[in-house]
Amino acid sequence: GDKAKNYAVIILPPLTLVIIGGIGRFTLPFFSGVTRLLGDGIKHLLTLQPIILTILIAMIFACLVVSPVTSVGVALAINIDGIASGAANLGICACGFTLAIAGWAVNSKGVCFAHFIGSPKISMANIFAKPKIMLPVLCSAAVSGVFAAILNIKGTAMSAGFGFSGLVGPLAHLATTNGSAFELLIVFAVIPIVSGFFFVKLFTKIVPIIKLEDYKLNL
């Protein structure tokens, strides 16, 4: 508040680093264990039938990207690549687009765009407070996962976990396959946007178990 006055700009950065860094160091063993456990579970999924694999991977990474666990770190730790990497990226795309669509009426347009240009992780607090708002996200991710298997969308361990951010997911697919720009547009934008609109409307209007105000971010 007013206590530090003009010194706030000097005090806040080191204070924030010390406090947040301290919390991070204290919770490191817990989150390392969780990350290893998630990695082992995802590794097991890689043995499943392709469509089941891609659906589950897409849904898991849609959840990871809005959790305190790093989706990129998990992908690198288990060396996820090929179609599983593509599904992970599509799940994150679905998450970003769906949260942007759901929050379009209650958040600023900049905040909405930040969900897929930057990271959907900015909605983490809302999701922890009201987990049910993930229903449209998970359904949209499942749809995207199906198309990952049908259209053979691929990626690398380094690209999995980024989604649409920085165009890492789409460019990784281009680099590993002979895919076209049109295919990229359909899979990484059109499908997540259409399915996002559908499932947001389904759970807020047709089966109204979620309110659009639940997606409002206080930034």
N, C-alpha and C positions, 0 to 999 in steps of 0.2 A: 504493500500500500504506500502510504506517505512516509513511512518510517525511514527508509533508506534514501528517499528523495533522489537527488541527482546521482547518488552512488549506486543506484539499482542496476544500471547498465554494467557496472564493474562487478558487483556482488553476485548477480543472478547466474551468469554463465558458469563460474567455478562451483557455485553452490549446487546448481542443477547437476553438473557432471559428477560431483562427489556423492550426492544423494542417489541419483539414478544409477551411477556406476556401482555404488555400494549395494543397492538392491540387486542389480544384475549379478554381482559377484556372489552374493549370499544365496541367490536362487539358482546359480549355475548348475550345481549337481542335480537338482530336481529337473530342470529343463533339458539337461543333457540326457538324463535317463528317459524322459518322455520322448525325446527325439529318436533315441536308439530303439525304443519300443515301437514307435510308429514306423521307423525304417524297416524293422524286422517284419512287421505286419504287412507293409506294402510289398516287400520282397516276395512274400507268400502269394500275393495276388497275381504276380507276374506269371504264375503257373496256370492261371485259369483260362477258360475259353475267351477269345478276343473281345467279344461284345460285353460280356460280364466284366472282364478286366477293365475295359475303357470306361464303362459306366462308373464303377467303383472308384477308379483312380481319379476321374474327373470330380466326383463328389467329395472325395477325401481332400484333394488339393483346393477345392472351393472353400472347404472349412479351414484348411491350414493357413490360407492367405489372409484370413481374418482372425487368426489366433496369435498368441505371443510366439508360437513356434515358426521358424523361418521355413517357408516352402522351398526356397532355393537350397538351403542347407540340407534339408531332408533329401531332395533330389540328388544332390551331389554325394551325400553320404552313402546312398544305396546305388549310385551310378545308374539311375533310371534313364533309359534312352529308347529310341524307336517309337513304336506306336504308343507305348505307355507315357513317354515324354510328351507326345502330341496331345494325348488325352488330358494330362496334367495341365498343359497350357490352355486347352479349351475349357476346362473346369474353372480356371482362374478368370478367363475371359467372360464366361457366363456369370460368374460372381460379380465382377466389376460392372458389367452392363446391367445386370438385374438390379443391383443396389442403386445404380445411377437412375434407372427408370423409376424405381419405387420412390426415390427421394426427390424426383424432379419437381413435384408440386410443393414440397416443404423445405427444400434446401436451395441455396444459390446455384446457378448454373456452373460456376467455377468448381464448387464442391462436387457436383455431379460428374463433371468431366474428369476430376481428379481420381475418381474411382477406377477408371480404366487406363488413363494416361499415366497415373502414378501408381497407386495401390489401393485396393479395397480395404486395406487394414485400417484406414481412418474410421471405419464403422465398427471397429472391434468393441468399443465400450457399449454401443447400442445393442450389439448382438449378445454380449454377455448379460446385459440387463434383460433383454427380451429374445431368447433363443428362437422363438417361433418365427421371427422375421426371416430366418434362414430357409423356410419352406420353399418359397419361390426360387431361391438361389439353388437349392439342392435339386429341385425338379428340372430347372433349366440346365444345370450341369450334367444331369443324367442324359438329357436329350443331346447335348453337345458330345457327350461321351460315345453315344451310339454312332454319331457321324464320324467320330475319330476312327472307329473301326471300319465303317463302311467305305470311307474315302481314303483310308490308309494315311492318316495325318501323323507325321513323325517329328522327332526333335532329338536333341542331345541331352546328356546329363547337365551340361552347363546352361542350357536354355530352359529346361523344365523348371517351373516355379515362377517364371516371369509373366506368362500370359501375354496380354496385348501391350504391356508397358515397354516402351522403347522399341516396339515392333519386334522384340526378341523372339517370341513364339512363332509368328508368321515367317520371319527371315530364316529361322532355324529349319522350318519345314521346307522352304525353298532350297536351302543349302543341302538338304539330305534327300530330296526327291526331285522329280521333274514337274512339280506342281506349277500351275499357272496363277497369275495375279487374280483372275476371276474366281478361281477355286478358293484362294486365300480370302477374298472379300466375302464369299458366301459362308465359309466355315468359321472364320474368326470374327465376323461382324454381323452378317445378316441372320444367321441361325441363332446366336446368343441374344440378339436384339428382339427378334420375333418371339422366341420362346420366353424371354424375359417379360415382354409385354403381356403375353398370354397368361403366364403363371402369376404375375403381379395382379392382373385383373381377376383371375380365378380366386385368389386368396383374400382380396380386398373387397370385391364386389359380388361375385357369384357365390362363393362360400366365405363370407366375411369374418374370418378369424384373425385378421391382421388389419390394423389401421395405418394409413399412409403416414400419420403423425409419428408412428413408431420408428420411422426412418430419419426423423429430423436430427441433425447433428448440431450440437452447441459448440461451435468452434470460435 
